[in-house]
Amino acid sequence: MKDPVCKMEVLNENLRSMYKGKKYIFCSVNCKEIFDKNPERYAGK
C-alpha cells in the first residue's frame, strides 16, 4: 500500500488514520501529521 501523502510504499502499518470510514497508512509520523491536518486533500488520491 502507498502513503497517500508522499506516495512511498508502506510496509509497516503502525502509523494509520481513519477518514470517512477508510483506513490510511503512512511511512512516517510527518506524513501522518500532514494528512491529519488536511485529509480531504489526500484522501481522494
MDAnalysis code that builds the backbone (N, CA, C; Angstrom):
import MDAnalysis as mda
import numpy as np

u = mda.Universe.empty(135, n_residues=45, atom_resindex=np.repeat(np.arange(45), 3), trajectory=True)
u.add_TopologyAttr("name", ["N", "CA", "C"] * 45)
u.add_TopologyAttr("resid", np.arange(1, 46))
u.add_TopologyAttr("resname", ["MET", "LYS", "ASP", "PRO", "VAL", "CYS", "LYS", "MET", "GLU", "VAL", "LEU", "ASN", "GLU", "ASN", "LEU", "ARG", "SER", "MET", "TYR", "LYS", "GLY", "LYS", "LYS", "TYR", "ILE", "PHE", "CYS", "SER", "VAL", "ASN", "CYS", "LYS", "GLU", "ILE", "PHE", "ASP", "LYS", "ASN", "PRO", "GLU", "ARG", "TYR", "ALA", "GLY", "LYS"])
u.atoms.positions = np.array([
    [0.850, -1.175, 0.000],
    [0.000, 0.000, 0.000],
    [0.894, 1.236, 0.000],
    [0.416, 2.310, -0.621],
    [1.211, 3.532, -0.710],
    [0.707, 4.601, 0.248],
    [1.653, 5.359, 0.763],
    [1.363, 6.515, 1.608],
    [0.613, 7.541, 0.752],
    [-0.546, 8.030, 1.202],
    [-1.308, 8.973, 0.383],
    [-0.666, 10.356, 0.263],
    [0.290, 10.659, 1.125],
    [0.931, 11.980, 1.108],
    [2.146, 11.973, 0.187],
    [3.098, 11.073, 0.424],
    [4.362, 11.088, -0.328],
    [4.448, 10.006, -1.404],
    [3.481, 9.090, -1.408],
    [3.387, 8.008, -2.401],
    [4.434, 6.915, -2.239],
    [5.163, 6.911, -1.126],
    [6.130, 5.836, -0.881],
    [5.388, 4.557, -0.510],
    [5.996, 3.427, -0.821],
    [5.440, 2.134, -0.436],
    [5.546, 1.978, 1.074],
    [4.470, 1.555, 1.717],
    [4.431, 1.408, 3.170],
    [4.404, -0.076, 3.507],
    [5.379, -0.515, 4.286],
    [5.460, -1.923, 4.683],
    [4.943, -2.133, 6.096],
    [5.079, -1.136, 6.938],
    [4.673, -1.221, 8.331],
    [3.378, -0.427, 8.512],
    [2.342, -1.071, 9.015],
    [1.046, -0.415, 9.141],
    [0.798, 0.180, 10.532],
    [1.846, 0.511, 11.261],
    [1.698, 1.067, 12.607],
    [1.147, 2.485, 12.611],
    [1.480, 3.269, 11.613],
    [1.007, 4.654, 11.545],
    [-0.220, 4.696, 10.655],
    [-1.378, 4.937, 11.264],
    [-2.606, 4.937, 10.471],
    [-3.605, 5.961, 10.989],
    [-4.492, 6.336, 10.094],
    [-5.596, 7.244, 10.409],
    [-6.838, 6.711, 9.722],
    [-7.978, 7.051, 10.282],
    [-9.254, 6.727, 9.655],
    [-9.864, 8.038, 9.161],
    [-10.438, 7.977, 7.960],
    [-11.118, 9.142, 7.421],
    [-12.296, 8.664, 6.589],
    [-13.495, 9.094, 6.969],
    [-14.732, 8.698, 6.294],
    [-14.839, 7.182, 6.155],
    [-14.468, 6.479, 7.220],
    [-14.601, 5.032, 7.257],
    [-13.526, 4.247, 6.534],
    [-12.520, 4.909, 6.030],
    [-11.433, 4.235, 5.317],
    [-10.126, 4.397, 6.082],
    [-9.325, 3.322, 6.099],
    [-8.032, 3.355, 6.792],
    [-6.942, 3.812, 5.830],
    [-6.107, 4.717, 6.303],
    [-4.947, 5.196, 5.555],
    [-3.712, 4.905, 6.377],
    [-2.644, 4.433, 5.716],
    [-1.394, 4.145, 6.421],
    [-0.283, 5.036, 5.873],
    [0.730, 5.259, 6.734],
    [1.764, 6.237, 6.421],
    [3.160, 5.681, 6.666],
    [4.122, 6.237, 5.937],
    [5.510, 5.795, 6.063],
    [6.219, 6.497, 7.214],
    [5.682, 7.638, 7.651],
    [6.348, 8.400, 8.715],
    [5.321, 9.193, 9.517],
    [5.725, 9.605, 10.703],
    [4.881, 10.451, 11.546],
    [4.601, 11.769, 10.819],
    [5.591, 12.278, 10.128],
    [5.425, 13.536, 9.402],
    [4.289, 13.436, 8.373],
    [4.272, 12.377, 7.582],
    [3.215, 12.209, 6.584],
    [1.850, 12.047, 7.248],
    [1.799, 11.335, 8.365],
    [0.535, 11.163, 9.086],
    [0.025, 12.515, 9.588],
    [0.904, 13.338, 10.127],
    [0.505, 14.655, 10.633],
    [0.008, 15.557, 9.499],
    [0.671, 15.504, 8.362],
    [0.242, 16.289, 7.197],
    [-1.156, 15.848, 6.767],
    [-1.371, 14.544, 6.687],
    [-2.680, 14.016, 6.309],
    [-3.743, 14.432, 7.315],
    [-3.449, 14.279, 8.593],
    [-4.436, 14.577, 9.636],
    [-4.859, 16.048, 9.650],
    [-3.984, 16.936, 9.218],
    [-4.314, 18.362, 9.177],
    [-5.244, 18.698, 8.020],
    [-5.187, 17.915, 6.939],
    [-5.995, 18.205, 5.754],
    [-6.302, 16.907, 4.999],
    [-7.072, 16.001, 5.596],
    [-7.310, 14.701, 4.967],
    [-8.032, 14.782, 3.626],
    [-8.867, 15.765, 3.440],
    [-9.623, 15.890, 2.192],
    [-8.688, 16.041, 0.991],
    [-7.570, 16.691, 1.203],
    [-6.603, 16.907, 0.115],
    [-5.982, 15.595, -0.381],
    [-5.786, 14.652, 0.525],
    [-5.065, 13.420, 0.179],
    [-5.957, 12.196, 0.037],
    [-7.127, 12.220, 0.602],
    [-7.984, 11.030, 0.634],
    [-8.455, 10.610, -0.756],
    [-8.620, 11.542, -1.648],
    [-9.118, 11.202, -2.975],
    [-8.070, 10.743, -3.948],
    [-6.815, 10.760, -3.543],
    [-5.723, 10.420, -4.458],
    [-5.377, 8.958, -4.401],
])
